[in-house]
Amino acid sequence: MTEGSQLAKFLKQILHDGFVAPAHRQVGANQENHKSPLAPLCIDRGDGGIRKRWHRLTQMNPANRLILSAIQLLPRPLVKPFAMRYIAGEELDDAVRVVRAVNSKRMMGTMDVLGENVGTREESLAAVGACEEVLHSIHYNRLDANLSIKLTQFGLKIDEEFCRTNVKRLLGIASGYNNFVRIDMEDSSTTDETLGLYERLRSEGVEHVGVVIQANMRRSEEDVLRLIPVKANVRLCKGAYIEPDAIALRGKEEIRLNYLKLLKRLLEGKCYVGIATHDDFLVNGAYQYIQEMNLPRSDYEFQMLYGVKGRLRDRIVADGHRLRVYVPFGRSWYAYSIRRFKENPQIAWYVFQAIFSGS
Ligand SMILES: Cc1cc2nc3c(=O)[nH]c(=O)nc-3n(C[C@H](O)[C@H](O)[C@H](O)COP(=O)(O)OP(=O)(O)OC[C@H]3O[C@@H](n4cnc5c(N)ncnc54)[C@H](O)[C@@H]3O)c2cc1C
């Protein structure tokens, strides 16, 4: 049987029966678990992680389970065309072209060199070099854009001090161009270090740097209270990583409510906020706060991802608000794209088509 037809059989079975793992395969039985089509999602950290992740996966609706399991079983060349709707391209020139187009629509950009969790100092330094190129290119092409970075790409998991040196090198270049660097927030294993590095930079007098808060994290209210006194520049998002229930909110509505609560606190605390969402409910909530607090345009901006909800973007700009588009590019597109697929169940049907036409 070909890989495609095995997968097709599995997908049909899930659609028909729902996915029920046999008892001996359900949790903890790592060896067996690797045989499961959901295994790519179950990263064993040796702390019962598989059990928790399995539990969350089985709580997802069947369509979402299908998307995630199907996509991650496919060979990357098959996934790539779908991934490219969220990515400017593989080269810096591609990103420059996209940001130019974004700027021509009176929107700003933030450019991201794709990559995360690098394993060696050489890879980190290559990433720093690529980000330097981005900053030079923004300047020479007169783009209205800044830079977003991920600390695990700069060596956070290798050596924190090495990572800090890398970030400071970039901030030095950004400062020369009067530009700005946003430190993205990654999974919960990095939150303390990321906020710690941000606070340290600010205490050293670095102003042109921002951080991200995730509304799905239970700790975020405390983090916001820590950030308000330093008037942090905060991007507020829902959070893109699957986290354990003990530390993360799960329900759509509770995450929305927490988002609005955090947004209100940040705006009242006079922090500059990047309101990063494609959720109409949250955009409308933000509009209401902006009106109630009579905020000038210069106190906040909306932010959206390249490839998502173009019409909402246009509406926000037409309504007179500032908006920034997150433009990722580069060859390490896989992890980023999987997170985007997770947020877009519709893509499942494109994937099915690809599977069946290929089998
Ligand atoms: C500029 C920006 C930067 C971000 N930075 C970070 C970060 O540093 N750390 C982090 O953890 N997360 C980050 N995120 C991701 C964020 O946490 C969410 O995972 C993501 O934005 C989806 O949440 P949402 O608020 O758009 O709401 P959702 O409820 O997920 O989406 C609302 C609607 O938008 C549409 N939509 C959403 N995603 C997609 C998609 N992929 N394809 C097609 N349609 C879609 C759908 O119509 C959906 O109904 C960022 C998001 C943005 C916009």
The ligand as an ORCA input file, in Angstrom:
! r2SCAN-3c Opt
* xyz 0 1
  C       1.214     40.095     13.986
  C       1.105     38.843     14.802
  C       2.183     38.415     15.538
  C       2.092     37.280     16.341
  N       3.137     36.920     17.154
  C       3.000     35.883     18.000
  C       3.987     35.584     18.964
  O       5.013     36.250     19.082
  N       3.779     34.515     19.777
  C       2.632     33.744     19.699
  O       2.484     32.804     20.477
  N       1.696     34.019     18.772
  C       1.836     35.048     17.938
  N       0.853     35.329     17.031
  C      -0.218     34.330     16.770
  C      -1.386     34.493     17.700
  O      -1.004     34.141     19.003
  C      -2.547     33.605     17.263
  O      -2.120     32.274     17.254
  C      -3.097     33.954     15.889
  O      -3.085     35.310     15.654
  C      -4.535     33.471     15.764
  O      -5.334     34.114     16.714
  P      -6.440     35.215     16.333
  O      -6.442     36.243     17.391
  O      -6.214     35.714     14.967
  O      -7.808     34.459     16.489
  P      -8.418     33.121     15.727
  O      -9.656     32.863     16.489
  O      -7.368     32.103     15.635
  O      -8.714     33.691     14.317
  C      -9.781     34.576     14.039
  C     -10.162     34.372     12.574
  O      -9.061     34.731     11.740
  C      -8.920     33.817     10.666
  N      -7.629     33.123     10.760
  C      -6.836     33.024     11.857
  N      -5.720     32.345     11.564
  C      -5.819     32.014     10.259
  C      -4.979     31.287      9.363
  N      -3.837     30.776      9.736
  N      -5.389     31.133      8.090
  C      -6.563     31.638      7.673
  N      -7.413     32.325      8.472
  C      -7.046     32.497      9.747
  C     -10.084     32.863     10.770
  O     -11.148     33.384     10.013
  C     -10.457     32.920     12.217
  O     -11.781     32.605     12.425
  C       0.902     36.503     16.299
  C      -0.187     36.948     15.564
  C      -0.107     38.103     14.848
  C      -1.321     38.577     14.116
*
